[in-house]
Amino acid sequence: METSIETTLIETNCTAVISGEILRAILTDPPRKSPAISAELLFLDGIYILHHRDQENPDAHVYKFISPAALRTAFSHEPIDTGWMEPGIVRWGTGSTDTYLVKFIPPAIYTINCDQLGDLTVTLPAMVFAGKKFKYWVWAIKDKEFTPQAPAFHVPLPNIYSSGQVCWGVNEPPAANSVSINQAWKLFISSVFTNHFTINKSHKYRKDVRQQLLKLHKRYRRSTYPVSDLMPIGNQKSVAMLVQEILNEPID
């Protein structure tokens, strides 16, 4: 007499009980003979195949390619709800490496803390602020309205790497999501801008962009930033290209 075996598979929110007969069928090589197994999903390096028995001919096996979008729909029992997102968000998504967001910030006047130079009131160009997990990037554009194909330029501020990634120093930004993106932006624009990463961000003041900021501060009534002074990123990459690079970048 065969002893009945039961195995409990525990996931995040559910518990399933599988009999010993089905478990043994699962552990055998496909195609599986147990009538209790009507189909299986095969993962092949980015390719997904649904394998099932033909309903009219049980001895026949059917293999069908399934798209990632179809899989997402099939396995998503709960709706995705971002909640009330901050104004200016132009792109949002999730992937294998976490949530990412892209926020457009129109041209505006800011009072920034420039460390040794003190508080400077300056006009800044339109900017694009992108976040993925705990990393953030910021780029400038010449236009007052957002378009993904807009050429990207270095933001005329210190403490930003050549790629546009923000150097946070001692600050700890929140993980990017639809609510925290604005918190991260406020943390960035209100932080202390030091003498780090000041070169090649101004045509006129290539050695130190802070000289341009000081000049603008003295002419604080100016309503717009002189966008002709902005320096392009790379071989004039677009915002869309830079965002795609972020999405392709693995997160540690």
Residue pairs with C-beta under 8 A, 6 or more apart in sequence:
3 20
4 19
4 20
5 19
5 20
5 23
6 17
6 18
6 19
6 20
7 17
7 18
7 20
7 23
8 15
8 16
8 17
8 18
9 15
9 16
9 18
18 26
21 34
21 36
22 34
22 36
22 37
25 32
25 33
25 34
25 36
25 37
26 32
26 37
30 40
30 51
31 51
31 61
32 40
35 58
38 52
38 53
39 50
39 51
39 52
39 53
40 50
40 51
40 52
41 48
41 49
41 50
41 51
41 66
41 71
42 48
42 49
42 50
42 51
47 65
48 65
48 66
48 67
48 68
48 71
49 63
49 64
49 65
49 66
50 63
50 64
50 65
50 66
51 61
51 62
51 63
52 61
52 62
52 64
53 60
53 61
53 62
54 60
54 61
54 62
80 94
82 92
82 177
82 178
83 178
83 179
84 178
85 92
85 178
85 179
86 103
86 178
86 179
86 181
86 182
88 103
88 104
88 105
88 106
89 101
89 102
89 103
89 104
89 178
89 181
90 102
90 103
90 104
90 128
90 146
90 148
91 100
91 101
91 102
91 243
92 99
92 100
92 101
92 102
92 178
93 99
93 100
93 247
94 100
95 247
97 132
97 133
97 250
97 251
98 132
98 133
98 175
98 176
98 251
99 132
99 133
99 175
99 176
99 177
100 130
100 131
100 132
100 176
100 246
100 247
101 130
101 131
101 132
101 176
101 177
101 178
101 181
102 128
102 129
102 130
102 243
103 128
103 129
103 130
103 131
103 181
103 182
103 185
104 126
104 127
104 128
104 129
104 146
105 126
105 127
105 128
105 129
105 185
106 126
106 144
107 123
107 124
107 125
107 126
107 144
107 224
107 225
108 123
108 124
109 121
109 122
109 123
109 124
109 220
110 121
110 122
110 124
110 189
111 119
111 120
111 121
112 119
112 120
112 122
112 157
112 189
112 193
112 213
113 119
113 190
113 191
113 192
113 193
114 120
114 158
114 192
114 193
114 210
114 213
114 214
115 192
115 193
115 194
115 195
116 195
117 210
117 213
117 214
120 213
120 214
120 216
120 217
121 217
121 220
122 213
122 216
122 217
122 220
122 225
123 216
123 220
123 222
123 223
123 224
123 225
124 140
124 155
124 156
124 157
124 225
125 140
125 141
125 142
125 153
125 155
125 156
125 224
125 225
125 227
125 230
126 140
126 141
126 142
126 143
126 144
126 145
126 146
127 138
127 139
127 140
127 141
127 155
128 138
128 139
128 140
128 141
128 146
128 152
128 239
129 136
129 137
129 138
129 181
129 184
129 185
129 188
130 136
130 137
130 138
130 242
130 243
130 246
131 137
131 173
131 176
131 180
131 181
131 184
132 176
132 246
132 247
132 249
132 251
133 175
133 176
133 251
134 173
134 174
134 175
134 176
135 165
135 166
135 176
135 246
135 251
136 165
136 166
136 168
136 173
136 176
136 184
136 188
137 163
137 164
137 165
137 166
137 242
137 246
138 155
138 160
138 164
138 166
138 188
139 152
139 153
139 154
139 155
139 164
139 233
139 239
139 242
140 152
140 153
140 154
140 155
140 156
140 227
140 230
141 150
141 151
141 152
141 153
141 239
142 150
142 151
142 153
142 227
142 230
143 150
146 239
147 239
148 238
148 239
148 240
148 243
149 238
149 239
149 240
150 238
150 239
151 232
151 236
151 237
151 238
151 239
152 164
152 232
152 233
152 237
152 238
152 239
152 241
152 242
153 227
153 230
153 231
153 232
153 233
154 160
154 162
154 164
154 200
154 201
154 230
154 231
154 232
154 233
155 164
155 201
156 201
156 202
156 209
156 212
156 213
156 225
156 229
156 230
157 193
157 201
157 209
157 213
158 193
158 194
158 195
158 196
158 197
158 198
158 209
158 210
159 166
159 167
159 169
159 191
159 193
159 194
159 196
159 197
160 166
160 167
160 197
160 201
161 167
161 197
162 197
162 200
162 233
163 233
163 242
164 233
164 242
166 173
166 188
167 196
167 197
168 188
168 191
169 191
169 192
169 194
171 187
171 191
173 184
173 187
173 188
174 180
174 183
174 184
176 184
193 210
195 208
195 210
198 207
198 208
198 209
198 210
199 206
199 207
199 208
199 209
200 206
200 231
201 209
201 231
202 209
202 211
202 212
202 229
202 230
202 231
203 228
203 229
203 230
203 231
204 212
204 229
205 211
205 212
212 229
216 222
216 225
233 242
